[in-house]
Amino acid sequence: MVFKIIVIILFIANIVALGAALRALLKDQTDSSGKTVKYLTVRVILAVALLAVVAVGLITGQLGASAPWLSY
């Protein structure tokens, strides 16, 4: 259950960081301060963390695939 909550939090944080980067890009078209790059760097770090949490969850068995077309 903890892994699912962490995945949801990381996913939402990833979407928020992407929105913040878009807002910074639209607000300052020249991007002289580099805010867009900073926000996108945060997004990449969050995406890597999300992938790592999902991988650890799948390896440990805390997360699993429950798609109807997967029959084990």
ZIWO-V470930 format. One record per residue. N is the residue number from 0. RES is the residue in one letter. PSI is psi as a letter, one per 30 degrees, with the letter a starting at -180 (* if undefined). Layout:
n res psi
N RES PSI
N RES PSI
This chain:
n res psi
0 M e
1 V e
2 F e
3 K e
4 I e
5 I e
6 V e
7 I e
8 I e
9 L e
10 F e
11 I e
12 A e
13 N e
14 I e
15 V e
16 A e
17 L e
18 G e
19 A e
20 A e
21 L e
22 R e
23 A e
24 L e
25 L e
26 K e
27 D j
28 Q e
29 T f
30 D h
31 S f
32 S f
33 G g
34 K e
35 T e
36 V e
37 K e
38 Y e
39 L e
40 T e
41 V e
42 R e
43 V e
44 I e
45 L e
46 A e
47 V e
48 A e
49 L e
50 L e
51 A e
52 V e
53 V e
54 A e
55 V e
56 G e
57 L e
58 I e
59 T f
60 G g
61 Q f
62 L l
63 G l
64 A k
65 S h
66 A k
67 P f
68 W f
69 L j
70 S j
71 Y *
